[in-house]
Amino acid sequence: MTTTQWPAGYRINPRVEGPSAELIAAFREIPVAVAGDCMGRCIGARGLRGYHGDLALKLCGPAFTVRVRPGDNLMVHKALMMVEPGDVLVIDGGADVSQAVIGGLVRTTALRVKLGGIVIDGAVRDLEELAEGIIPVFAAGHTHRGPSKDGPGEINVPVACAGLAVLPGDLVLGDADGVIAIRAEDAAALLPLTHAHLAREASIRKTNQEGTADPERFNASLRAKGLPV
């Protein structure tokens, strides 16, 4: 068995298959907040904002991970040669926002290959193009300064993106509330929990609207803490 020898700082692994197309389609209907609640209110990516304009675009697809040197996008271009339609490019850019890693030209390629979205712990530029929507983009910041294309970088390796641990093939969800990652092997078991959570919230919302909520829901908890109510 031969092992590929990469120069230091470089690695290109094959694409990792994520959840089934049916499972991904089902999660498109699940809000990030609901999935996060069902995962123990896990911490998602921190400090990212949407750069796809005012459109409420939903990001949902398998992670294709990239780790780059801050301000360099050589491996991003290589990744775009390897992705499949619907993949979400998750880029660990080291949280650096002094030099953009992606911009309008990368977006043009991403649209051609039908990328499902981009999440980057780094900077973007060409905001007017990104704000046209079509493809969801979440980033840590923006700047006019463009990237270098020298490397190094790694493709399809575990990454930390804005504090969010992401493995290749993880199911990545993003909406106006934020971005989270669901382990591919956990997604099928999580889906029915999200449906039950949505049903429970619908019931609570109804009682809130009608003013018929049971006061004991909170009073019992307050009394248990020693507060006489």
Secondary structure, 3 states (H helix, E strand, C coil): CCCCCCCCCEEECCCCCCCCHHHHHHHCCCCHHHHHHHCCCCCCCCCCEECCCCCCCCEEEEEEEEEECCCECHHHHHHHCCCCCCCEEEEECCCCCCCEEECHHHHHHHHHCCCCEEEEEEEECCHHHHCCCCCCEEEEEECCCCCECCCCEEECCCEEECCEEECCCCEEEEECCEEEEECHHHHHHHHHHHHHHHHHHHHHHHHHHHCCCCCHHHHHHHHHCCCCC
